[in-house]
Amino acid sequence: MNDNRISPTPAIIADRAPAPCRPTIRARLTARMRSGRLDAMLAVGAPTPPGSAIAVRAARLTSRSEREAVARMLRRCVREADSDGILWSSRIPLHRKNIAAATTVIDSITLRLHSPLAVNARGMARLNRVLNDGLGPMYAFGHGDLTGRLGAALAAL
């Protein structure tokens, strides 16, 4: 005999939020080892499935500690570009003229990174690529438009 009753369990299951998928050790190691490649993927807007290496990297990029580290790095670049002293170091020299031209955008980015509002992984990945690209417009022997790249990163934040 069919009583045509609907079981209450599907309604209860539909109301529950899905359990967060904890990333595996493999995903966390991959995110650390292939951070450059994952940043390139995030910079163009790749999807971040829960528990994957790219999701782990996105979470790391949007963390408070990473935001503060990027803001410190940007402020240090502006400070070093303003100084007249020649630093003898193994680091790649900065492109002082490009940094001086982009100071207002850099200030806007640092203010945005210190704000309590959430940031997008796409914008953080773009910032990371600008900072880590030794042949990019931030460094002496690089090419490109630093103000434009930083402005695009700020818009994506």
C-alpha positions in Angstrom: 0.0 0.0 0.0 1.3 3.4 -1.0 0.8 6.2 1.5 2.4 9.0 -0.6 4.1 10.7 2.3 7.3 12.7 1.9 10.1 11.9 4.2 11.3 14.8 6.4 15.0 13.9 5.9 15.5 15.5 2.5 14.3 18.9 3.8 16.7 18.6 6.8 19.6 17.7 4.5 18.8 20.6 2.1 18.9 23.1 5.0 22.4 22.1 6.2 25.4 23.7 4.8 27.9 21.3 3.2 30.8 20.4 5.4 33.9 22.3 4.4 36.4 20.1 2.5 39.7 20.1 4.3 42.6 20.1 1.9 44.9 17.1 1.8 48.6 17.2 2.6 49.2 16.7 -1.1 47.1 19.8 -2.0 48.9 21.9 0.6 52.3 20.8 -0.5 51.4 21.4 -4.2 50.1 24.9 -3.3 53.5 25.7 -1.7 55.7 24.1 -4.3 53.8 25.5 -7.3 52.8 28.9 -6.0 54.0 30.7 -9.1 52.0 28.6 -11.5 48.9 28.8 -9.2 49.3 32.6 -9.0 49.3 32.7 -12.8 46.1 30.7 -12.9 44.4 32.8 -10.1 45.5 36.0 -11.9 43.3 35.1 -14.9 40.4 34.0 -12.8 40.7 30.2 -12.6 38.0 28.4 -10.6 39.0 27.2 -7.1 37.3 23.9 -6.2 37.2 23.3 -2.5 40.1 21.2 -1.2 42.3 21.7 -4.3 45.8 23.1 -4.3 44.5 26.3 -6.1 41.9 26.8 -3.3 44.7 26.4 -0.7 46.8 29.0 -2.5 43.8 31.4 -2.8 43.2 31.1 0.9 46.8 31.8 1.7 46.9 34.9 -0.6 43.8 36.4 1.0 45.0 35.8 4.5 45.7 38.7 6.8 49.4 37.8 7.2 49.9 37.7 3.4 48.1 41.0 2.9 50.3 42.7 5.5 53.5 41.1 4.0 52.6 42.5 0.5 51.8 45.9 1.9 55.2 45.9 3.7 57.0 44.9 0.5 55.3 47.7 -1.5 56.1 50.3 1.2 59.7 49.1 1.3 60.0 49.4 -2.5 58.7 53.0 -2.4 61.1 53.9 0.5 64.1 52.4 -1.3 63.2 54.1 -4.6 63.0 57.4 -2.8 66.4 57.0 -1.1 69.5 58.3 -3.0 71.9 55.8 -1.6 73.1 53.0 -3.7 72.6 49.7 -2.0 75.1 46.9 -2.8 73.1 43.8 -2.5 72.3 40.6 -4.3 68.7 41.7 -4.8 67.5 42.9 -8.3 67.7 46.7 -8.3 64.4 48.6 -8.4 63.2 50.8 -11.3 63.1 54.0 -9.3 61.4 56.1 -12.0 58.5 53.6 -12.5 58.0 53.3 -8.8 58.0 57.1 -8.3 55.4 57.4 -11.0 53.2 54.7 -9.4 53.4 56.0 -5.8 49.8 57.1 -5.6 48.6 53.7 -6.9 50.9 51.9 -4.4 49.5 54.0 -1.6 45.9 53.1 -2.6 46.9 49.4 -2.7 48.5 49.5 0.8 45.4 51.2 2.2 43.1 48.6 0.6 45.3 45.8 2.0 45.1 47.2 5.5 41.4 47.7 5.4 39.1 45.2 7.1 37.3 44.4 3.9 38.0 41.1 2.2 40.2 40.9 -0.8 39.9 38.8 -3.9 42.5 36.1 -4.6 42.7 37.3 -8.2 44.0 40.8 -7.2 46.4 39.3 -4.7 47.8 37.0 -7.3 48.3 39.9 -9.7 50.1 41.8 -7.0 52.3 38.9 -6.2 53.2 38.5 -9.8 54.3 42.1 -10.1 56.4 41.8 -7.0 58.0 38.5 -7.9 58.7 39.1 -11.6 62.3 40.2 -11.8 61.9 41.2 -15.5 58.7 43.2 -14.8 58.2 46.9 -14.6 59.1 47.2 -10.9 62.7 46.2 -11.4 65.5 48.0 -13.2 66.0 45.7 -16.2 62.3 44.9 -16.7 59.8 46.4 -19.1 56.1 47.3 -18.9 53.7 49.7 -17.4 53.9 49.5 -13.6 51.1 51.9 -12.9 48.8 50.0 -15.3 49.6 46.6 -13.8 49.2 47.8 -10.3 46.0 49.6 -11.2 44.6 46.3 -12.7 45.6 44.5 -9.5 43.9 47.2 -7.4 40.7 46.9 -9.5 40.8 43.1 -9.0 41.2 43.4 -5.2 
